[in-house]
Amino acid sequence: MKEGVKIPDVVFKARVRDESIGGDNPFRWEDLTSQGLFLGKRTIVFSLPGAFTPTCSTFQLPGFEANYKKIQELGIDEVYVAAVNDAFVMNKWMDSQNALNVKPIPDGSGEFTRQLGMLVAKDNLGFGFRSWRYAAVIQDGIIEKWFEEPGRQDNCLEDPYGETSPESIMTYLESL
C-alpha cells in the first residue's frame, strides 16, 4: 500500500449497543462501510495482529486512546483500530481496555486487510490469517501517509512494533 491510493470499499459487520432491545445483551447488527468510516474526514486507522494480544493491549491501543485528544488537535477527526477479529471479540476487547475514543473496525473475514495487501499467515502462533501491523492517515478515503512495520511475511517469528506507534504517527502530524 502507498500514499495516494483509495481505501478499499468493504462492509464490516459490527455489533452496536441498542438499549431498546433490552435484556442482558442489548446489541444489534449494523453494517459499517469503509466509505462511511473514511469519506469526508481525516482519520487514522491502525491495525494489529489481534485483540487481547500483548503488544496490542499493552502499548498500541492504550497509546492511541491516551493520546486521542492530542491527535484530534493535530487535525484528525477519528481514530480507528482494525483487526481480523469478529465484532464480539472487538467489542469485548475495547471494553476490557476502557477504550472510549478509539473506535473498532471488526474485519472478521479479513477482507479489508486482504485488499490492503496486509493479510499474513500466523499459523506458527495458531492465529490463522491476521493483519500485519500497519497504520495510515486517511484524508477523505485516500491514504495520505502509510506506516508499516518492517519484515512483513507469513509466519514471522517476531512482532515488530514502532513504526505504527501513536508517537510515530503524531511525529508525522506535528511535522506538517
URCOR-V62392 format. One line per field, one symbol per residue. ss: DSSP state (2 for helix, 1 for strand, 0 for the rest). phi: phi as a letter, one per 40 degrees, with the letter a starting at -180 (. if undefined). A space follows every 50 residues. Layout:
# URCOR-V62392
ss=???
phi=???
This chain:
# URCOR-V62392
ss=00000100001111111022200000111111122222000111111000 00022222222222220222222000011111100022222222220000 00111100002222200011102220001110011111100111111100 00000000000000022222222200
phi=.acgcccdcbbbcbbbcacccggcbcbbcacbbccccbcgabbbbbbaci dgcdccccbcccccccbdccccccgbcabbbbacbccccccccccccfcb bcbcbccdcgccccccgbcbcbccbgcgcacccaaacbbfgbccabbacc gdacfccbbcaicbcdcccccccccc
